[in-house]
Structures are given as structure tokens and as C-alpha cells.
């Protein structure tokens, strides 16, 4: 649920920190920077452009990123995007953050995401096609 586009190297979810791991967010594609593209970020290795540009703010997107040993794939609202990559992340350190990345040298959050995030899940094994296509059921509050 981005509330601002474009964003500058905004990390929505990060497992790791600025020296390793992997994150998901919005940036200017494979170069990072400012943009409206869905990206993965592998600190120390690079940015991965999903091939998907967010068309609007203030709407929910169901985002899934998978890595099956060697290939990174992106899904938006159940559909695979055009961008794939074989970039390998460096080992993750002990940080996990939602809404930003983490800068170890400075000891603080960085790369802030502007928007809302709901129902974050990380799995130790890959999801099958059916699981990727079906967003989690929203809880009624």
C-alpha cells in the first residue's frame, strides 16, 4: 500500500542489513535510486528489477518474491512479473525489519518505505504456484 510514488530505495521488508541478506521494496529498478518499480535488494550484491511498475498509490498489492536456489521471481496480485534474476544474496545478519532497511555502521534504520504493510510472511521453503496466486485471507476487524 504505497502512499507515495516514486520512492527512493525504499525497503518495505528486509531480512539482514546493509552488509548482507535480502529485502523487498520500491526503487528505480536494477540501479536502485528513485522510481516506482518493485525491486529486491541484496545488499553487497545489487538491486533486482521485477519488471513491474506500481501504477497507483493508496491501493493494496499482494507481493510475493521466491528464490528456488538460483532464480529470483516476483509475483504481483498472483501474476508473475517479467523480471527474474540469478543474483545470489550474501548471508543475512541477525536483523529483520519492516518498513525500512538497517545500517549496521550507523546502528539505525535506513531506506524508509512510505506506505502501509500488512501480513508479512517469510517461509523456509518455496511456495507452489497455487500458494503464490492466493493472497492470505484478510481478517475482519
Secondary structure, DSSP 4 states (H G I P E B T S, - for coil): -BSSSSEESEEEEEEEETTEEEEEEEESSTT-SEESEEEEEETTTEEEEEEEE---SSS---EEEEE-SS-EEEEETTEEEEEEE---PPPP-S-EEESSEEETTTTEEES---B--------SSPPPHHHHHSPPPPPP-
